[in-house]
Amino acid sequence: MKNGIVGLAAFALIVMSFTTSEKKEVVKVSAFQKEIKAMGLEFSMPAGYEESDVKENRDLQYSFAIKNKTADFEVRYSVWSLKPELEEYEKCKKDPNCLMVHPNKTYTGRIQANVLNMTGGQDWDIGAFPAQAVKREFNADDGGSSFFEFNCEFGKGYKYGQMIYLHKDNVADVIITYMSNYKDSHSDLMEVPFHALTFKN
């Protein structure tokens, strides 16, 4: 009987290890820089930050993350090259039976869908940055922001999120997600990493 209980306990432990484990890896800054260089982007590691786990989730895939070394604050980077979509679009134009939205117009839908994913279906305001400012500060053609409360797998461990989106015509789309648990310090903690990722001149 004793051996049976020990066996059941061991089996339960094995099952838990499979059901509770989540795939994650730490992507090094050098690997991320190499990835985005081909997309026309550049990244500089902000002071006081280190690489963090990239975790698989069903809400928003991201390829790089950094965490503040002394504060409860994380930043995650999602990037999409527009090159493959532009190639498909050019092929589509030659086919009279093919209909496709230009890749420079699809990012607005992606942004709205992302906010809904982050908030569990709740609609939150998405504000646009002034065109001149987003060009000067990020070398992007469009950009904006939305602050919300997480209600999703992606936001596990954090209460507040702020999405910054950037778009550069014919180059790439970017979503940067800033994550924290304290609303009063969120904006201040954003300042250091805010310009870490920009489009190349």
C-alpha positions as CSV (number, residue, x, y, z in Angstrom):
1,M,0.0,0.0,0.0
2,K,2.8,2.4,0.9
3,N,4.6,1.7,-2.4
4,G,1.3,2.4,-4.2
5,I,0.9,5.8,-2.6
6,V,4.6,6.7,-3.4
7,G,4.0,5.5,-7.0
8,L,0.9,7.7,-7.3
9,A,2.7,10.7,-5.9
10,A,5.6,10.3,-8.3
11,F,3.2,9.9,-11.2
12,A,1.3,13.0,-10.2
13,L,4.6,14.9,-10.0
14,I,5.5,13.8,-13.5
15,V,2.1,14.8,-14.9
16,M,2.3,18.3,-13.2
17,S,5.8,18.8,-14.7
18,F,4.3,18.3,-18.2
19,T,1.0,20.3,-17.7
20,T,2.5,23.3,-15.8
21,S,5.7,23.8,-17.8
22,E,5.7,26.6,-20.3
23,K,8.1,27.0,-23.2
24,K,10.4,29.9,-22.6
25,E,13.9,31.0,-23.6
26,V,16.2,34.0,-23.0
27,V,17.0,35.6,-26.3
28,K,20.3,37.5,-26.2
29,V,20.4,41.1,-27.3
30,S,22.9,40.3,-30.0
31,A,20.6,37.7,-31.6
32,F,17.7,40.2,-31.5
33,Q,19.8,42.9,-33.1
34,K,20.8,40.6,-35.9
35,E,17.2,39.6,-36.5
36,I,15.9,43.2,-36.8
37,K,18.8,44.6,-38.7
38,A,17.5,42.9,-41.8
39,M,14.1,44.5,-41.2
40,G,15.5,48.1,-41.1
41,L,15.4,48.4,-37.3
42,E,18.1,48.9,-34.6
43,F,18.1,48.4,-30.9
44,S,20.3,49.6,-28.0
45,M,20.0,47.9,-24.6
46,P,18.9,50.6,-22.2
47,A,20.8,51.1,-18.9
48,G,19.6,49.1,-16.0
49,Y,17.9,46.4,-18.1
50,E,18.7,42.8,-18.9
51,E,17.4,40.1,-21.2
52,S,14.2,38.3,-19.9
53,D,12.4,35.1,-20.9
54,V,10.5,34.9,-24.2
55,K,7.4,32.9,-23.3
56,E,5.1,31.1,-25.7
57,N,1.5,32.4,-25.5
58,R,-1.7,32.5,-27.5
59,D,-2.2,36.3,-27.5
60,L,0.8,38.0,-29.0
61,Q,4.1,36.4,-30.2
62,Y,7.2,38.4,-29.4
63,S,10.9,37.7,-30.2
64,F,12.7,39.7,-27.4
65,A,12.1,40.9,-23.9
66,I,14.0,42.9,-21.3
67,K,13.4,43.5,-17.6
68,N,14.3,46.3,-15.3
69,K,17.0,45.0,-12.9
70,T,15.6,46.8,-9.8
71,A,11.9,47.5,-10.6
72,D,8.9,45.3,-11.4
73,F,8.8,46.4,-15.1
74,E,9.2,44.4,-18.4
75,V,9.3,45.3,-22.1
76,R,8.5,42.9,-24.9
77,Y,9.1,43.4,-28.6
78,S,7.1,42.1,-31.5
79,V,8.3,42.8,-35.0
80,W,6.9,42.0,-38.5
81,S,8.9,42.5,-41.7
82,L,6.6,43.8,-44.5
83,K,8.8,42.3,-47.2
84,P,7.1,38.9,-47.5
85,E,3.6,40.6,-47.6
86,L,4.8,43.1,-50.2
87,E,6.0,40.2,-52.4
88,E,2.6,38.5,-52.1
89,Y,0.9,41.8,-52.8
90,E,2.8,42.3,-56.1
91,K,1.9,38.7,-57.2
92,C,-1.7,39.3,-56.3
93,K,-1.8,42.5,-58.5
94,K,-1.1,40.3,-61.5
95,D,-4.0,38.0,-60.8
96,P,-7.4,39.4,-61.6
97,N,-9.0,37.0,-59.2
98,C,-6.9,38.0,-56.2
99,L,-7.9,40.6,-53.7
100,M,-5.4,41.8,-51.1
101,V,-5.1,44.9,-48.8
102,H,-1.8,46.7,-49.2
103,P,0.6,45.7,-46.4
104,N,1.0,49.3,-45.4
105,K,-2.7,49.4,-44.4
106,T,-3.0,46.2,-42.4
107,Y,-1.2,47.3,-39.2
108,T,-4.3,49.2,-38.0
109,G,-6.3,46.0,-37.8
110,R,-3.4,44.2,-36.1
111,I,-3.2,47.0,-33.4
112,Q,-6.9,46.8,-32.7
113,A,-6.9,43.0,-32.5
114,N,-3.9,43.2,-30.1
115,V,-5.6,45.5,-27.7
116,L,-8.7,43.2,-27.6
117,N,-6.4,40.2,-27.0
118,M,-4.6,42.0,-24.2
119,T,-7.8,43.0,-22.4
120,G,-9.9,39.9,-22.9
121,G,-12.2,41.6,-25.4
122,Q,-12.5,45.0,-23.8
123,D,-12.2,48.0,-26.1
124,W,-9.6,50.6,-25.0
125,D,-8.6,53.9,-26.5
126,I,-5.7,53.9,-29.0
127,G,-4.1,57.3,-29.5
128,A,-1.9,58.3,-32.4
129,F,1.5,60.1,-31.9
130,P,1.9,63.4,-33.8
131,A,3.3,62.6,-37.2
132,Q,6.4,64.9,-36.9
133,A,7.3,63.5,-33.5
134,V,7.1,59.8,-34.5
135,K,9.2,60.6,-37.6
136,R,11.8,62.5,-35.6
137,E,12.0,60.1,-32.6
138,F,11.5,56.7,-34.2
139,N,12.0,57.4,-38.0
140,A,8.6,55.8,-38.5
141,D,5.7,56.9,-40.6
142,D,3.0,56.2,-38.0
143,G,2.8,55.3,-34.3
144,G,0.7,55.5,-31.2
145,S,-0.1,54.1,-27.8
146,S,-2.8,52.4,-25.7
147,F,-2.7,51.9,-21.9
148,F,-4.9,49.1,-20.5
149,E,-5.3,46.5,-17.8
150,F,-4.3,43.0,-18.7
151,N,-6.8,40.1,-18.9
152,C,-4.9,37.5,-20.9
153,E,-2.2,34.8,-20.8
154,F,0.4,37.3,-22.3
155,G,0.0,39.6,-19.3
156,K,0.3,36.9,-16.6
157,G,2.1,38.4,-13.6
158,Y,1.4,42.0,-14.5
159,K,-1.7,44.2,-14.0
160,Y,-1.0,47.1,-16.4
161,G,0.2,47.2,-20.0
162,Q,1.0,49.9,-22.5
163,M,1.3,49.1,-26.2
164,I,3.4,51.3,-28.4
165,Y,2.9,50.6,-32.1
166,L,5.2,51.8,-34.9
167,H,4.9,51.5,-38.7
168,K,7.2,52.3,-41.5
169,D,5.9,52.1,-45.0
170,N,7.2,49.1,-47.0
171,V,9.6,48.2,-44.1
172,A,8.1,46.8,-40.9
173,D,5.5,46.9,-38.1
174,V,6.4,47.0,-34.4
175,I,4.5,46.5,-31.2
176,I,6.3,47.2,-28.0
177,T,4.5,46.2,-24.8
178,Y,5.5,47.8,-21.5
179,M,4.3,45.8,-18.4
180,S,4.0,46.7,-14.8
181,N,2.0,46.3,-11.6
182,Y,2.0,49.9,-10.4
183,K,0.2,52.6,-12.3
184,D,1.8,55.5,-10.5
185,S,5.4,54.5,-11.6
186,H,4.6,53.1,-15.0
187,S,5.2,56.2,-17.1
188,D,8.5,57.1,-15.3
189,L,9.8,53.5,-15.8
190,M,9.0,53.8,-19.5
191,E,11.3,56.7,-20.1
192,V,14.6,54.9,-20.1
193,P,13.7,52.1,-22.7
194,F,11.3,54.3,-24.7
195,H,13.7,55.0,-27.6
196,A,15.6,51.7,-27.4
197,L,14.1,50.4,-30.7
198,T,14.0,52.7,-33.7
199,F,13.9,52.4,-37.5
200,K,17.2,53.1,-39.2
201,N,17.8,56.4,-41.0
